[in-house]
Amino acid sequence: MFAYLAPVLLLVGSNLFMTLAWYGHLKFTDKPLVLVIFVSWGIALLEYCLAVPANRIGHTVYSAAELKTIQEVITLSVFAAFSVVYLKEALTLNHVVGFGLIFAGAVVIFRGPF
């Protein structure tokens, strides 16, 4: 059970850090770009410290394609919440439909083969 759940939890944590590293600086446009790059790089290091073990552990029970699919679904979920809560941006129907189609792709990955 650990090998199935741990990668998912680690990837959630990893994606929280990565989303913060990639998009958190958008609220600090008055800061020098070089500073933002180095701060983001430091945050991204924490992301890697979670993502690498997630994939190492996860590959014992998931294929690489399944791990990537899990990561993408988590990324979209974390990003959607982050953009609404932190960036105060609205999710439109286009976003919801697009994310839904990607989720449908994930279902195909895990329910195959056809």
N, C-alpha and C positions, 0 to 999 in steps of 0.2 A: 504493500500500500504506500509506503514511503516513496518509492521510486516513481509512482504515479502522481502523487500529490506535491511532493517537494519541488519538482521543476516548475509547476504551475505557480506556486507561491513565490519561488525565487524570481520567476519571470515577471510577476506582478511588481515586486519590489524593484527589479531591474528597470522596468518600464517607467515606474514613477521617477526614478533618478534620470533616466534618459530624456523623458519628456521635459523635466525641469531644466536639464542641461540644454536642450535644443530650443525650448520656447520660453523658459522663465525669464530670460533677458529682455524679452519684448516689452516688459514694463519698465525697463531701465535704459531707455534710448539716449539718456543724457550721459551715460557712462562711455568711456573710450572703448572702441571695438576690441582693441588688443586685450584690455582687462577682461571684457566679457568672454573672449575666446579662452583665456587661461582659466577663469572661474568655471566656465562650462566644461572645459577639459578635465578639471579636477572632479567635478560632479560625475562626468562620464566614466571616470576611473572606478567610482563606486558601482556604477551600472555594470561594468565588466566583471567586477568581483562577485556579482550575483548571477549574471548571465552565463558565464563560463561554467560554474558548477551546475547550474540548471540544465544546461545542455549535456554535460558529462553524465550527470545522474539520469536525466531523462532519456538519453540514448540507450539505456539498458532496457527500456520498455516501450519507447516510441521510436519510430523511424525519424530520420532527419527531416523529411517532408512534414511529418506530423508535428514535430517540435517547432518548425518554422510557422506552421499554420496556427498552432497555439500562441506563439509569440505575436503573430500579426493580429489575431483577434484580441489579445490582451492589449496590444499597442493601441488599437482603435478605441477600445473601451476606456483605457486610461486617458488617451488624448481627448476623447469626447468630454469626459468629466472635467479634465483640466481646463479645456477651452471655455467651458461654461462657468466653472467655479472660480478659476484664477484669472483668466483673461476676460471674463464677462462677455463672451461672444455667444450668440445664439446658435443653436443647432437648427438648421432648416430641414424641411422635408426632403430636399435633395440629399443632404448629408445622411439622414436616417435611411433613405432608400439605398444609397450607395453603400453604407455600412452593412445594411441588411443583405445586399447581394454578396458582399465579401464573406459575411457569416454563412450564407448559403453555400459558398465555395468551400468553406471549412467543413460543413456537413458532408459535402461530396467526398472530401479527402478522408474523413473518418468512417463513412458508411460504405465505401467502395469495397471490393471492386465491382464494376458493372459488367 
